[in-house]
Amino acid sequence: MTTNAGIKIDKPYSLQRFQLDVTAVDNRYDTNSALNFTALNYRAAWLWQLTPNISGIISADRQQTLNSFSDFRDNTNQLNTGRSIATNQSRRFNVDALIGGGWHILGGLSDLSSQNSQTFNAVGNFVQDGIEFGVKYAAPSDNAITLMHRESRGNFQGRNADVPAQLDTGYNQSETEAILDWQLTGNSVINAHLGYIDREHDHFSSRDFDGVKGRLAYNWTPTDKLHINTSISRNLYSYQQNINSYYVDDTFSIEPTWQITAKTKMRLHYDYSKRDYFGAIVPIAENRKDDVQTFLVSAEWQALRTLTVIGTLQHETRSSNATLANGLNGPLDYDVNSVTISAQLLF
């Protein structure tokens, strides 16, 4: 059972705008009480504006979740000692300066951190500091093209360089990205990202990776009550085991949303993700490959002005050519069905 309680504020004051969203999430399990935990999640943002031409955002957020046992495994009793809570936090500052003729100069700083309550070397605890800069051209029609570059420095927390496992103490990461926002018609929009990422580790070049990443999304509103989002994307993620150092995730997603009445809404969602793992540090016969599919149906009913009830059915499957290699038996395949009913009370 999951219980949520929180507060949400969104207030403008002159040229400034302040946002706050704080939620306490209490998770309780009937048969595996060792998994019980309470998460405190928040997002705070100051949408500042110095002059009509100079603006930006200062923000901080935190999210706590239970690491899924589909990837996080423990050799002993995973329900008693294998619970791992992931805490992800970020602090960001960015600035957007309009210099004339639709041209903007962009810049920003970021501080990211990720911590697991138990050791999980595949995704180690880290702190990452970064700087970004770029330029954007926005046409009078609000169509825009942006070119950004980011440089980041990451340090793994509580880790010494491990030669046998080739687990490093830190890394440098560079990203260059072009972004296009284009209003095709009055009811269709294209959002496209195309970039290149390059990560180099301090001691073990076998863990380095680089490649193209991107996303193409098409948002279509054929009627006042129907909205359809479709996207394809490619991303690269660090995931360090003996048989891999990173994986490439290619995803297709489609999500229609139907506003049935003023108080009822239905959402369908499907995504297919193909994950290819690379960078083995030991000889392997075949690279790991996973196929993950998610089907979701959600219905939302605004019972009162301040009360919304949401019901969700979800089915997720994973097929993989890899098997467990940590003392547990069985493949990495799984098939999960879940039902969620929640209520949101706003004042």
N, C-alpha and C positions, 0 to 999 in steps of 0.2 A: 504494500500500500504506500502511495506517495501523497504527502500533504504539502501544499505550498501556501506560503503567506508572504506578502510583500507590500511594497509601496512604490508608486510611480509618479514622478513629477516632471512636467515639461512646461517651463514658464519663460516668456520673453520679458525683458526689462530694457526698454529703449532699443539700442542696437544689439544688445546681448541676449543670449538665450541659454538657459540652464536646464539640464536634463539629469534625472536621477532615477534609477530603476534598481531596487534592492529586493531580493527574494530569498527566503529561507525555505529549503526543500528537505523535508524529513522522509527518509526511505526506510520502510520496515518490511521484513520478510517473515512469512509464516513459519517456514521450516528451517531456514538458515539464518538464525539471528546474528551470527557473526558478521554478516554482510550489512547489518543496519548501520546507517550513518546519516548525519545531518549536514547538508551543504549550505554555505552562505555565498550566494552569487550576487554580483552587482555590476552596474555600469554607471559611471558618472561622467558628464561631459559639459564643457563650457564652449559654446559656439560663439567665439568672440569676434568683434568687428571694431577695428581701430578707426578706420575711415570707410566711406563707401567703396573704396578700391582695395582695401587691405583687410583680410579676414582670415580666420583659421579655426582650429578645434584643439582644445586640450582635453584629453580623456584618460580614464583609468577603468579597467574592468577586471573581473575575476570570475572564473567558472570552475566548479568542482564536480567531478563525475567519478563513478565507479568504473575502473578499467574493465573492459569486456574480457571474459575468459576465452573468447575466440582467439585472442592473441596473447593475453597475459596468462601464463601457466606457472604453477608451483609444483615442485617435485614431491612435496609432502601432502598435507591435507589442504587443498586449495580453498575449501570453504571455511576452515578454522584459522589458517595462517596465511592464505594466499590473497586475501582482500587487498586491493591496491586502489587508493584514492588518488586521482590525478587532479592537481591544482594548477591551472593555467592563468597567468596574469599578464597584463600589458599596460604600459603607460605610453601615451603618444602626444606629440605636439606637432602641428603642421600649420603652414602659412601659405596663403594664396594672395599674390599681389597682382592686380590688373595694371599693366603698364601702358595700355592704349591699343586701339585697333583690334580688340578681341584677344590680345596676347596676355598670357599670365605667366608669372614666374612662381614656381612651387618649391617648397622645401619642408623638411620635417626631421624629427628625432623620434626614436622609439626605444623602449626598454621592455623586453619580453622575458618571461621565465616560465618554466614547466617543471613541476616537482611531482614525483610519485611517492606515496607513503611506504612502498616496498621497492626493493631493488628490481629494476627492469632495464637491463643494459641495452636491449634492442632500441629503446627510446629513453636515453639517459636523462637525468636531471640536468638542466642547463639554464644559463642566463645569456641573453643575446641583446647586445646594444647595436643600434644602427642609425645611419644618416641617409637621407634621400634628397634628391634635387631633380628638377625637371622643368619642362615648359609645356604650356597648353595653349591651343588656339580654339576659341569658342566663337562660332559664327552667330550672327543675329538670330538665326533660326534655332539656336541652342544646340545644334550639332557641334561636336567637339572632338579634337584629337589631341592626345597627350603622350609625351615621351618622358619616362622616368628612369632614374638610375638609383640603385640602393647598394650601400656597402655596410656589411654587418660583421661584428666580431662576437663569436660564441664561446663560452667556457662551460665545460661539464663540471658539475658540482660534486665534491666528495670523491673524485676519481683521480687516481694516478695513472700514468701511461702503462697499459697492460700489454706487454710484448706478445705473449702467446695468443691472446684473444684479439690483439690489435685494436684495443679500445683506447681512444685518444683523450687528451685533456682539453682540446679546443679546436676551433676552426675559424676560417675566414670565408665569407660568402658574398658573392657579387650577383646582382640581378639587374637586367635592363629590360624594360617593358614598354610597349606601345599600346595605347588604349584608344578605342574608337567608340563614341556614343552617337548613334545616328537615328533620327526619326524618319523612317521610310515614308510612312503615311500618317494620317491622323490617328490610326489605331494600331500601328505596328512600329516597334523599336528594335534596333540591333545594338547589342553591346558586345564588343570584341576586345580580347586581350591577347597579345602575342609577346612572349618574352624568352629570355635565355638566363639560366641559373648556373652558377659555377661555385662549388664548395670544395675548399682545400683544407685538409686537416694538418695539424702541427707536426705530427711525427709519422703517421702511417698513410702514405699516399694510396695504398690499396683501398682505403675507405672513401677516397675522393669520388665525386661524380659531377657531371655537367650535362646539360641538354636543353631542348626546347620545351617550353610549357605554354599553355594558352587556354582560352575559353571563348566560345562563340555562343551567344544567347540571342534567341529571337522571342520577343514578347508580343503577343497578338491579342487584341480585344475585338473579336468579331461582332459582339453585341454588348449592350450595356450590362448584361448579367453573366457573360462568359468571358473568362480570361485564360489564356493558354501560354505557359512558359515552356520553351524547349531549349536545351543546351547540349553542347558537346565540349569536353574539356580534357586537358592533359596536364598532370602535375607530377613532380618528382619529390619523394619523401625519403629522408634518412631512416633506415631500419637495419640495425647492425647485429647480425648473428654470424656464425661461422659460414653459413651457406649463402649469405647475402649482406650487402652494405646499404642498399637502397632499393626502392621499387618505383616503377613508372605506372601511374594510375590513369587509364583512359576511361572516361565515363560519358554515357549518354543518359539524359534525363528529360522527362516530360511531365508537366503538372497542369492539368486543367482545373479551374476553380469556377463553380457555378453558384451564383447568388440566386437561390431559388425564390426567396421572398425577402422582404426587408429584414426579417429576423432569422432566417435560416440560410445556411451556406454549406455546400458540399465540395470537398477537395479530393482529387485522385492524384496519386504520385507513383511513378515508376522510374527506377534507374538501374542501369546495367553498368557494372564496373569491371574492367579487365586489368589485373595487376600482374606485371612482370617484374621479377626480382633479379637483381644483378649484383656483381661485386663480391662473389664468393672468395673467402680467404683460404679455403681448403678445396681439394679436388672433388667435384661433383659430376654425376652423370648427366644431370639435366637441371636447368634453372627452374626454381619454383614459379608456378603460374596459378593464380586464383581467379575465379569468376564469381562475382557477387551480384545478386539481384535483390531488389527491394520493391515490394508492392504495398501500397498504403491507401486506405480509404478513410476519410475523416468527415464527420458531420458536426456542424456548429449551430447551436440554437441560442438566441438571445432571449432568455425566458423573461427577464425584467430589464429595465434600463441599465441597472448596475450588475446584473448577473448573466453570465454566459456559460453554457454547458457544452462540452466538447467530448465526442466519442471517437475513438480511433481503432481500426483493425490494421494490423501490419503482419506481413509475411516476408521473411528474409531467408535466403539460401546462399551457401558458399560451396563451390566445388573446387578442389585443389589437387594438384599432382604430388603434393608434399605430405609427409606423415610426421607425427610427433617424434622428436628425437631427444626428449628430456626425461625419459623414464615412464611416461604415460603411454598407454596403448591407443591405437586408432588413428584415423586420418584427420585432416584439418577440415573436412566437410562438416557442414551443419545445416539444420533446417529449423527455423524458429517461427512460431506464431505468437502474437501478443495482442491483448485487448486492453485499452486504456480509456477510462472515463474520468474526466476532470471538470471542475467548476472554477470559474474565475469571477471574483467579486470585486468590483471597482467602485470607489466612492468619489 
